[in-house]
């Protein structure tokens, strides 16, 4: 159950597009189409942004999109806004009724 | 309104026990899988445990296996986490979360309850 690998931080300017990476193995990301992404503002509960690799829950802006290639998943935010500044976590089903999260990426909007 | 409210956190000595509760409202509790996820101070999210909608199947992270027990009470619409043999590294905010039956994500989260293990 090793954590998925995410860059510690990324930054971007308002209006820009930014992509977060999340790297796992063939036992988790590469083995299942069950990657989800969560946004967490400081002191708040996580919020689901993407599920099943690329599906967006109702109420989540279409500026958020997800994809996967082999053992790496990606979250893209287009038209960056100040309120997007938060921590972002990827999560994957890892088989045998287990889940694994990434270490999280802090997004700074410049 | 769909809501999950955790309680039961607090300060406990190493080796001690604590039971967390998560009260669910606004949805059919018995139709969803339920999860516990924790977050250590200044750290990332870590999956702890999951229980299926009918309680028939439970799973745990290796770090808590044999020490923690997840359970649910359909009549009370409540999820529990019994934590025994607590260690300093169990110190965290514990979140309960809901997930659609048969899918593998958490779509609604509570605000969390804080557990501190220290002498």
Interface residues (C-beta under 8 A of the other chain):
Chain A: X1 X3 X32 X34 X36 X38 X40 X44 X45 X46 X47 X48 X51 X52 X57 X87 X89 X91 X93 X96 X97 X98 X99 X100 X101 X102 X103 X104
Chain B: X35 X37 X44 X45 X46 X47 X50 X57 X59 X61 X62 X63 X95 X97 X103 X104 X105 X106 X107 X108 X109 X110 X111 X112
